[in-house]
Amino acid sequence: MGALDTFSLAGKTALVTGGSRGLGRAMAQALGEAGAAVAVSATTLAGAQAAAAELEATGIRAYGVQLEVSDVDDVERAVAQVSEEFGAIDILLNNAGIGVGATAFEAADDVWRSVMSVNVDGVWFCSRAVARRMAERGGGAIVNIGSMSAQIVNQPRWQISYLTSKAAVHHMTEGLAAEWAPYGIRVNAIAPGYFLTEMSPVDQPEFTPFVVDPSPMKRYGLPHELGPAAIFLASDASSFMTGSIVKIDGGFTLF
């Protein structure tokens, strides 16, 4: 097998949580272009099916599934549904996440809990449900979406719950990688910097001093720029990688 051949995902089935828009949608597209059949989840069935239809229109075999990642029973139901109706899951990309801005003194307890439930519990519930099936089949690849916010404090919006949740995702990635390596399951993470999405409107002028000016590359990222990294970590091109956190931030955290 040649080096470029190792990036192929032909014959693989991927599940991308939060795959109906933003970074998840872009990475779902990339995995499909690399040959994978892609199931995308959203909190509404309409959103998931709309994204799947868009992927299908580009020639990618796709499937939309409704999923609330913070609900362990719903995770088990959705993973079983995808596995039985669409195909056994070879690749899990844990992308679903939320961020709520608030100072530590002002943040309500339910805000803290909701962010942790989606960003941490959701990664754990989905990873466990899929990994149990991967272990029975001889392995697979899990890619978690963390953040450079796991190691910096973002400005100008305070968001202690988000920072904490992403630090947890990074260390969960390392812990699961160590525990599941004997089963042939590789667990890695991508730590994006500032990317332009609907949830993160970093193109607005008020963010320039905090997002663009401090960055060595003097710009923010675009969602499609995460796609190749997702392919790399999901494919045999990264066959000797597990427990790695791949930072893609335009050099923001260098200073």
Residue, then its C-alpha position, 0 to 999 in steps of 0.5 A: m500500500g502506498a502512502l496516499d492509499t493509507f488515507s482512503l476510507a473506502g469501505k468504512t462507516a463513520l458517525v459524526t455527532g453534531g454533523s449537520r452544520g459548522l465544523g462537524r458538517a465540514m468534517a463529515q464532508a471530508l470523511g465522505e470524500a475520502g470514501a467513507a459512508v457517513a452518518v450525521s447526527a443532530t438534535t433534530l431529525a430534520g436537521a440530521q436528514a437535511a445534512a445527509a441529503e446534502l452529502e448524498a447530493t455530492g455522491i456520498r452515502a449518508y444517513g441522518v440520525q436524531l441524537e441528544v448526546s447528553d442522554v445515555d439512553d438516546v446514545e445507545r438507541a442511536v448507535a444501535q440504529v446506525s449500526e443496524e440500519f446503516g452499517a457497523i461503525d468503524i469511525l466515530l467523530n465526537n464533534a457535538g458541543i456547546g459553549v455558553g459565555a458567562t463569568a464564573f460568579e454569574a454562570a448559573d449552575d444549570v449552564w455549567r451542567s448543560v455544557m458538561s453534559v454535552n461536551v464531556d458526558g456526550v463524548w464519554f457516552c458515545s465513545r463507550a457505546v461505539a467502542r464496545r462494538m469496535a472491540e468486538r469487531g477488532g478495532g476502530a478509530i475515535v476522533n474527539i474534537g477538543s479545543m485550544s481552549a483546553q490550554i488557554v483562557n479565551q478573550p473577551r468572553w469568559q466561559i469557564s465551563y467551556l474551558t473546563s470541558k475541553a480540558a476534560v476531553h483532551h485527558m479523556t482522549e489520553g485515558l481511553a487511548a491507553e485503555w482501549a489500545p489492546y482492543g485495536i481502538r485508536v483514540n485521538a483528538i483535534a484541538p481547533g483554534y478560532f474557526l469561523t462558524e455560525m456558533s463562532p462569528v469570529d469575522q466580526p470586527e469586535f473579535t479582531p483584536f482577540v482572534v486575528d491580531p495575536s495570531p502569527m498567521k493573522r487570520y481565523g480558520l475556515p471549517h474545510e481546513l479541519g477536514p484533512a486532519a479528520i481524514f488523517l486521524a480516522s485512517d490508516a495514515s495515522s496507524f501508529m498514533t493514539g492518545s495524540i492531541v493535534k492542535i490546529d490553531g494557526g499558531f495562536t497558542l505559540f505566544 
